[in-house]
């Protein structure tokens, strides 16, 4: 490893923002990927971070405005060796550095599962400067020391949210009924109390519906194909209530991500997609009122499902079929290499990821490793799908001469990045699905021998 930096005391304050500063676009920015190798009570943790092309390992102790830290620079190879150990404890953010009155304000715009969260941090040379600091007008509430806004908490949030899995202390019937109920309740709760960030409520409700559908498929053999298909169709119809609004939001967010990552501007296309999203937002303003009774009715029907006879063996069999379905769809994607084939394959990958999460108690170490591979593959395919989705929408604007130059630049960027994503997804997919389906089924079912339904 490279030479370590000396011990230092970090003095900083953290704030939410009322709005972004006007000069943000002119500020230096870079992507940060960070994960945690260890985190203990009391604020002691070991962080692995890649900032642009620079990698580091940092040890921190303490909470609040004053903390001790020690940092060691890493080579790219060292970072790559350690990064897999942070699975389940990671976050991504785009950081802007904004000079302000002899200080530097770092604005973090989070990506992924925390998309929409924006936090500003200010580091001070001493405690006096820290105490006398007067925030600019665009700062919001101070959250220094609040656990919910610590990067450790944010990185671990998905790992600590363990409701979407079966528990060994409950019967399978009880566990599945609980998962059904929790996903329905979460979707209803979001409809009643929408998130402030635009697009978040639609995205999260649809995610709960997908998780619910993946769980329902596990019971298909026990409840019967017709009953399962009827309920699955009802849930898809609820998702379609906001599909146009969700699509408009995804197209705009994909453009914004491309704009930020490539440092290119597409103002006319961004204005077009923004207006389109606003139009759909107005058109579907009352979708929650339609969704809530449908979700409640679905929840009531699911409570009556006859699950008493379901076994671990049945469930593992369904997961093995999901894996086999993914293998078949991978083969089609390799042959056709068109957006639709990749999208269909992605649906199987996502469903497998959800189902493996449900099975975690059988063997947390092995199944979390498999699930992590499915998640990574699903994310690659998801980004590729978003690119293709945006490109298909922009194809309809080819006749607009005012957009021509931007369309040509953006299309070139999308095709280049989409090609790379599909190449990476196929490479990972070949490795992930290399195991014969029967061997995969045996590997996940071997843990059920001593389990009881």
C-alpha positions in Angstrom: 0.0 0.0 0.0 1.0 3.6 -0.5 2.2 5.9 2.2 -0.3 6.7 4.9 -1.4 10.2 5.8 -0.8 11.3 9.4 -3.6 11.3 11.9 -5.9 14.3 11.5 -9.0 15.7 13.1 -11.9 16.3 10.8 -14.1 19.2 11.7 -17.2 19.5 9.5 -20.9 20.3 9.5 -23.6 18.8 7.3 -26.8 20.4 5.9 -29.7 19.6 3.7 -30.4 22.1 0.9 -33.4 24.3 0.1 -32.1 24.6 -3.5 -29.0 24.1 -5.5 -26.6 27.1 -6.0 -26.7 28.9 -9.3 -23.0 28.3 -10.0 -23.2 24.6 -9.4 -22.7 23.7 -13.1 -19.5 25.7 -13.2 -18.0 23.8 -10.2 -15.6 20.9 -10.2 -17.4 17.6 -9.9 -16.6 13.9 -9.8 -18.3 10.6 -9.1 -17.7 8.8 -5.8 -18.2 5.1 -5.1 -17.7 4.1 -1.5 -18.3 1.0 0.6 -17.6 -0.1 4.1 -15.4 -3.0 5.1 -16.4 -2.6 8.8 -18.6 -0.4 10.9 -19.0 -0.5 14.7 -21.2 1.4 17.3 -19.7 4.7 18.4 -18.8 5.9 14.8 -15.8 3.7 14.3 -15.6 2.4 10.7 -13.3 1.5 7.8 -14.3 3.0 4.4 -13.2 2.1 0.9 -13.6 4.9 -1.6 -12.9 5.6 -5.3 -13.1 9.3 -6.2 -12.7 9.7 -9.9 -9.5 7.7 -10.5 -8.2 8.0 -7.0 -8.8 5.2 -4.5 -8.3 5.3 -0.7 -8.9 3.4 2.5 -10.0 5.5 5.5 -10.4 4.7 9.2 -12.7 7.1 11.1 -13.6 7.4 14.8 -16.4 9.5 16.3 -19.6 11.3 15.4 -20.8 14.8 15.0 -18.7 17.8 13.9 -15.4 16.5 15.3 -13.9 13.2 14.2 -10.5 11.5 14.0 -9.5 10.0 10.7 -6.5 8.3 9.0 -6.4 7.7 5.3 -4.2 5.5 3.1 -4.0 5.8 -0.7 -4.6 2.6 -2.7 -3.7 1.5 -6.2 -6.4 0.5 -8.6 -5.5 -3.1 -8.2 -5.7 -2.9 -4.4 -9.1 -1.2 -4.5 -10.4 -3.9 -6.9 -9.3 -6.7 -4.5 -11.0 -5.1 -1.5 -14.2 -3.8 -3.2 -16.1 -7.2 -3.3 -15.9 -7.2 0.6 -18.2 -4.2 0.7 -21.2 -5.9 -0.9 -24.4 -4.7 0.8 -22.7 -1.7 2.3 -22.2 0.7 -0.7 -23.4 4.0 -2.0 -22.8 6.2 -5.1 -22.9 10.0 -5.3 -21.9 12.8 -7.6 -19.9 15.4 -5.7 -19.6 19.1 -6.5 -17.0 21.4 -5.0 -18.3 24.9 -4.5 -15.8 27.6 -3.2 -17.5 29.9 -0.7 -15.9 32.6 1.4 -12.5 30.9 1.9 -14.2 27.6 2.5 -15.1 24.7 0.3 -18.7 23.4 0.2 -19.0 19.8 -0.9 -22.5 19.0 -2.4 -23.3 15.3 -2.7 -26.1 14.3 -5.0 -26.8 10.6 -4.2 -27.5 8.0 -6.9 -29.1 4.5 -6.8 -31.3 3.6 -3.9 -30.9 7.1 -2.4 -31.6 8.9 -5.6 -33.0 12.4 -4.8 -31.1 13.0 -1.6 -28.8 16.1 -1.7 -26.5 16.9 1.2 -23.9 19.6 1.7 -20.8 19.3 3.9 -18.4 22.1 5.0 -15.0 21.3 6.4 -13.4 23.8 8.7 -9.7 24.5 9.6 -10.6 24.9 13.3 -13.4 24.9 15.9 -13.7 28.7 16.0 -14.4 28.9 12.3 -16.8 26.0 12.6 -18.8 27.7 15.4 -18.9 31.1 13.6 -20.0 29.7 10.2 -23.1 31.3 8.8 -24.7 29.1 6.2 -25.7 30.6 2.8 -29.4 31.3 2.1 -29.7 28.1 -0.1 -28.8 25.9 2.9 -31.6 24.1 4.7 -31.7 22.3 8.0 -28.5 21.3 9.7 -28.2 17.5 10.1 -24.7 17.2 11.6 -24.5 14.2 13.8 -27.9 12.8 12.7 -27.5 9.1 12.2 -30.0 8.8 9.4 -27.8 11.1 7.2 -24.5 9.4 7.9 -22.9 7.7 5.0 -22.5 4.5 7.0 -26.2 4.4 7.7 -27.1 5.2 4.1 -24.7 2.5 2.8 -26.1 -0.1 5.2 -29.7 0.8 4.8 -30.5 -1.9 2.2 -28.6 -4.4 4.3 -30.5 -3.7 7.5 -33.9 -3.7 5.8 -34.4 -7.4 6.3 -38.2 -7.7 6.1 -38.2 -9.1 2.5 -37.1 -12.6 3.5 -38.4 -15.6 5.2 -37.6 -16.2 8.9 -36.7 -19.6 10.3 -38.7 -19.0 13.4 -42.0 -18.8 11.4 -43.7 -21.3 9.2 -43.4 -20.8 5.4 -47.1 -20.0 5.2 -46.7 -17.3 8.0 -43.6 -15.9 6.3 -45.1 -15.6 2.9 -48.3 -14.1 4.2 -46.2 -11.6 6.1 -44.2 -10.6 3.0 -47.4 -10.2 1.0 -48.9 -8.0 3.7 -45.7 -5.9 4.1 -45.4 -5.2 0.4 -49.0 -4.2 0.1 -48.9 -2.0 3.2 -45.7 -0.3 2.0 -47.3 0.5 -1.4 -50.5 1.8 0.2 -48.5 3.9 2.6 -46.6 5.5 -0.2 -49.8 6.3 -2.0 -51.2 8.0 1.1 -48.0 9.9 1.9 -46.1 10.5 -1.3 -42.4 11.3 -1.1 -41.4 14.9 -1.7 -38.9 14.1 -4.4 -40.5 13.9 -7.9 -40.8 10.5 -9.3 -39.8 8.7 -6.1 -43.3 7.6 -5.1 -44.1 6.1 -8.5 -40.8 4.3 -8.6 -41.1 2.9 -5.1 -44.7 1.7 -5.5 -43.8 -0.1 -8.7 -40.8 -1.7 -6.9 -43.1 -3.0 -4.1 -45.4 -4.5 -6.7 -42.5 -6.3 -8.5 -41.3 -7.7 -5.2 -44.8 -8.9 -4.4 -45.2 -10.5 -7.8 -41.8 -12.3 -7.4 -43.0 -13.6 -4.0 -46.3 -14.7 -5.4 -44.6 -16.8 -8.1 -43.0 -18.9 -5.3 -46.5 -20.1 -4.4 -47.7 -20.9 -7.9 -47.6 -24.7 -7.5 -49.4 -24.6 -4.2 -52.2 -22.3 -4.9 -52.7 -23.3 -8.6 -51.7 -21.7 -11.8 -55.1 -20.0 -12.5 -55.3 -18.3 -9.1 -51.7 -17.1 -9.3 -52.1 -15.8 -12.9 -55.3 -13.9 -11.9 -53.6 -12.1 -9.0 -50.4 -11.4 -11.0 -52.5 -9.8 -13.7 -54.3 -7.6 -11.2 -50.9 -6.4 -9.8 -49.6 -5.6 -13.3 -52.7 -3.6 -14.0 -52.1 -1.5 -10.8 -48.6 -0.9 -12.1 -49.9 0.3 -15.4 -51.8 3.1 -13.7 -48.6 5.1 -13.6 -46.5 3.4 -16.4 -46.6 6.5 -18.7 -45.6 8.8 -15.8 -42.9 6.5 -14.7 -41.6 6.2 -18.3 -41.4 10.0 -18.7 -39.5 10.3 -15.4 -37.0 7.6 -16.3 -36.3 9.2 -19.7 -35.6 12.6 -18.1 -33.4 11.1 -15.3 -31.5 9.0 -17.8 -30.7 12.1 -19.9 -29.7 14.0 -16.7 -27.3 11.2 -15.7 -25.8 11.1 -19.2 -25.4 14.9 -19.1 -23.6 14.8 -15.8 -21.4 11.8 -16.5 -20.3 13.0 -19.9 -20.2 16.7 -19.1 -22.3 17.5 -22.2 -25.3 19.7 -22.4 -28.6 18.9 -24.2 -30.8 21.9 -23.2 -33.5 21.6 -25.8 -34.0 17.8 -25.4 -34.0 18.3 -21.6 -36.7 21.0 -21.9 -38.7 18.7 -24.1 -38.5 15.7 -21.7 -39.2 18.0 -18.7 -42.4 19.3 -20.3 -43.4 15.8 -21.2 -43.0 14.7 -17.6 -45.0 17.7 -16.3 -47.8 16.8 -18.7 -48.0 13.3 -17.5 -47.8 14.4 -13.9 -50.8 16.6 -14.4 -52.7 13.9 -16.4 -52.1 11.2 -13.7 -52.4 13.5 -10.6 -55.1 11.3 -9.0 -53.5 7.9 -9.6 -53.0 7.2 -5.9 -56.8 7.3 -5.3 -57.3 4.6 -7.9 -54.4 2.5 -6.7 -55.3 2.3 -2.9 -58.6 0.4 -3.2 -57.1 -2.0 -5.7 -54.1 -2.7 -3.5 -56.4 -3.2 -0.4 -58.6 -5.6 -2.3 -55.5 -7.5 -3.5 -54.2 -7.7 0.1 -57.6 -9.1 1.3 -57.6 -11.8 -1.4 -54.0 -12.8 -0.6 -54.8 -13.3 3.0 -57.1 -16.1 2.0 -54.6 -18.0 -0.1 -54.2 -21.7 1.0 -50.5 -21.8 1.8 -50.5 -24.3 4.7 -49.1 -27.1 2.7 -46.3 -25.2 1.0 -42.7 -26.5 1.5 -39.1 -25.3 1.1 -38.6 -27.8 -1.6 -41.5 -26.3 -3.7 -40.1 -22.9 -3.3 -36.5 -23.9 -4.3 -38.0 -25.6 -7.3 -39.7 -22.4 -8.4 -36.4 -20.4 -8.0 -34.6 -23.0 -10.0 -37.1 -22.6 -12.8 -36.6 -18.8 -12.6 -32.8 -19.4 -13.0 -33.5 -21.7 -16.0 -35.8 -19.1 -17.6 -32.9 -16.6 -17.3 -30.6 -19.0 -19.1 -33.0 -19.4 -22.0 -33.5 -15.6 -22.2 -29.7 -15.0 -22.1 -29.4 -17.4 -25.1 -32.0 -15.3 -27.0 -30.2 -12.1 -26.1 -26.9 -13.5 -27.4 -28.6 -14.5 -30.6 -30.7 -11.4 -31.3 -28.9 -8.7 -29.4 -31.8 -6.3 -29.7 -33.3 -4.1 -26.9 -36.4 -6.2 -26.4 -34.4 -9.4 -25.9 -32.2 -7.7 -23.3 -35.3 -6.3 -21.5 -37.0 -9.7 -21.3 -33.8 -11.2 -20.0 -33.5 -8.4 -17.4 -37.0 -9.3 -16.0 -35.9 -12.8 -15.2 -32.7 -11.6 -13.6 -34.6 -9.2 -11.4 -37.1 -11.8 -10.4 -34.4 -14.2 -9.5 -32.7 -11.5 -7.3 -35.9 -10.9 -5.4 -36.6 -14.6 -4.9 -33.0 -15.2 -3.6 -33.5 -12.4 -1.1 -36.5 -14.2 0.2 -34.6 -17.5 0.6 -31.6 -15.9 2.5 -32.3 -17.6 5.8 -31.4 -21.0 4.3 -27.8 -20.0 4.0 -27.1 -16.3 4.2 -23.5 -16.5 3.1 -24.0 -18.5 -0.1 -27.4 -17.1 -1.1 -26.4 -13.4 -0.6 -23.4 -14.0 -2.8 -25.6 -15.4 -5.6 -28.1 -12.6 -5.1 -25.4 -10.0 -5.3 -24.4 -11.3 -8.7 -28.0 -11.2 -9.9 -28.3 -7.6 -8.6 -25.2 -6.4 -10.4 -26.3 -8.1 -13.6 -29.8 -6.6 -13.2 -28.3 -3.1 -12.7 -26.2 -3.4 -15.9 -29.2 -4.5 -17.9 -31.4 -1.8 -16.3 -29.1 1.0 -17.4 -28.8 -0.5 -20.9 -32.6 -0.6 -21.0 -33.0 3.0 -19.9 -30.6 4.0 -22.7 -32.5 2.1 -25.3 -35.8 3.4 -23.9 -34.6 7.0 -24.2 -33.2 6.4 -27.7 -36.6 5.0 -28.9 -38.4 8.1 -27.6 -35.9 10.5 -29.3 -36.3 8.6 -32.7 -39.7 10.2 -32.9 -38.2 13.7 -32.9 -35.8 13.1 -35.9 -37.9 15.5 -38.0 -37.3 18.4 -35.7 -34.5 20.5 -37.1 -34.1 22.5 -33.9 -33.1 19.3 -32.1 -31.0 17.8 -34.8 -27.5 18.6 -33.5 -28.3 17.6 -30.0 -30.0 14.4 -31.2 -26.9 13.4 -33.2 -24.6 14.0 -30.2 -26.9 12.2 -27.7 -27.5 9.3 -30.0 -23.8 8.8 -30.5 -23.2 8.9 -26.7 -26.1 6.5 -26.0 -25.0 3.9 -28.6 -21.4 4.0 -27.4 -22.4 3.5 -23.7 -25.2 1.1 -24.5 -22.9 -1.1 -26.5 -20.4 -1.2 -23.6 -23.2 -2.0 -21.0 -24.5 -4.8 -23.2 -21.0 -6.2 -23.6 -20.4 -6.1 -19.8 -23.8 -7.6 -19.1 -23.3 -10.5 -21.6 -19.9 -11.2 -20.1 -21.2 -11.3 -16.5 -24.4 -13.2 -17.7 -22.3 -15.9 -19.2 -20.4 -16.4 -15.9 -23.6 -16.1 -13.8 -25.6 -18.6 -15.8 -22.7 -21.0 -16.6 -23.8 -23.5 -14.0 -26.3 -26.1 -15.3 -29.8 -25.4 -14.0 -30.0 -28.8 -12.2 -26.7 -28.1 -10.5 -28.0 -24.7 -9.4 -31.2 -26.2 -8.1 -29.2 -28.8 -6.1 -26.9 -26.0 -4.7 -29.8 -23.9 -3.3 -31.9 -26.9 -2.2 -29.1 -28.6 -0.3 -29.7 -26.3 2.6 -33.3 -27.4 3.1 -32.6 -30.9 4.5 -32.9 -29.9 8.1 -35.6 -27.2 7.6 -39.3 -27.7 8.4 -42.2 -26.0 6.8 
